[in-house]
């Protein structure tokens, strides 16, 4: 829903930046959780991939929080894809 609002220019730049920072902070928490996670039964590769995806997502969210509005809109689809990839790799 938030990404759609940004894409449709229905939120202020200040609000969007603040929300991207909030999402970045949530990604930081996920990274901390993944850093503490232990793999079992040969799933180390999956865990490592999840860590890399979470790190990339955090980096994108950092860029979005500082990006001009037009650039933020252009990046939304990619971030949604990265988020979905992270969720899938954690299952």
N, C-alpha and C positions, 0 to 999 in steps of 0.2 A: 504494500500500500504506500509506504513512504517513497519508494523508488518511483512509483507512478506519479505521485504528487510532485516530485522533483522534475520528472520528465515533462510534466504538464505545466511547469512553472507556477505551481499553486502554493508554494511555501517561500518564505523570504530566505535570502542568502544567509542571513544570520542564523535562522532556525536550522537550515540545512547543515551549515557548518557545525553547529552545536550537536546536532543529531549524529552526524558522521563521527564526531569526536566520541560521543557516547558509544556508538557501535565499535569504534576502535578500542575503547576501553574494555568492552565485552570480549573482543578478540584477544586482548591481552590476557584476560582471565582464562580463556580457552587455551591459550598457549601455555600458561602456567600449569593448567590441569594436564595437558598433553606431555609437558616436560616431566611430570611426576608419574605418568602412566607407565605401567609395566606390560610388556607383551607376553603372550603365552602361546604355546602350540604353533610356533613358527610364524607369528603375525608381526614380526618386527618390521618388515617392509611396509605393511599397511600403516602401522603406527608412525613410522618415519615419514611416509607420504602425507599423513594427516598433519603432522607437525609442519611440513613444508607448505602445505596448502593454507594452514592457519596463519603462518608467517606471511605468506604472499597476500592473503586477505587483509591482514593488519596493515601491511604496507600500502595497499590500495586505499584503504579507509583513511589512512594518514594523508595520502595525496588528495583525496576528495575533500577532506576537511579544509584544505588550503587552496583548492582549485577554484578558478572562476566558474560561475554557474554553467556556462555552456560546456566546459570540459567535464564537469561533474555528470551532466546528462549523458554525454558520450560514453562514460565509463560504467554506467549503471548495469548494462546488460552483462558486461564482463564480470563484474563483482557478483551479480546474481548467480552466474555460472560457477564461479569459484566457491561460493557459499554452498551451492548444491553438491559440488564435488567433495567438499569437506564433509558434509553430512553423510554422503554415500560411503566415503572411505571409513567413517567411524562405525558403520553398521557391521 
